[in-house]
Amino acid sequence: MESNPTIKRREQENSVRALRREYFTVKDAGIIYDMERHKLVEIANEAGAIYKVSANYILIKKSLMDEYFEQFHVKAGRYREDKESDGES
């Protein structure tokens, strides 16, 4: 049985809406950044992106995470050069 195109479209719109949000739960952020919970919280803490709403509820601010990740951006072609120079040491 084929899936209903209207339902599929609605699911896509909900996914896009979710990605536009500014704050994510740890679970949602883990899916977005494709990381395990422990590492994600560690990086979010370094980025200053954690908002502790209550004892058991943490939100992560997407814009601060994105800014933090930008400092690790490798220019085109530089990754291989850096990797090769590390191996020569």
Stockholm file with secondary structure:
# STOCKHOLM 1.0

chainA/1-89         MESNPTIKRREQENSVRALRREYFTVKDAGIIYDMERHKLVEIANEAGAIYKVSANYILIKKSLMDEYFEQFHVKAGRYREDKESDGES
#=GR chainA/1-89 SS CCCCHHHHHHHHHHHHHHHHCSEEEHHHHHHHHTCCHHHHHHHHHHHTCEEEEETTEEEEEHHHHHHHHHTTCCCTTHHHHHHHHHHHC
#=GC SS_cons        CCCCHHHHHHHHHHHHHHHHCSEEEHHHHHHHHTCCHHHHHHHHHHHTCEEEEETTEEEEEHHHHHHHHHTTCCCTTHHHHHHHHHHHC
//
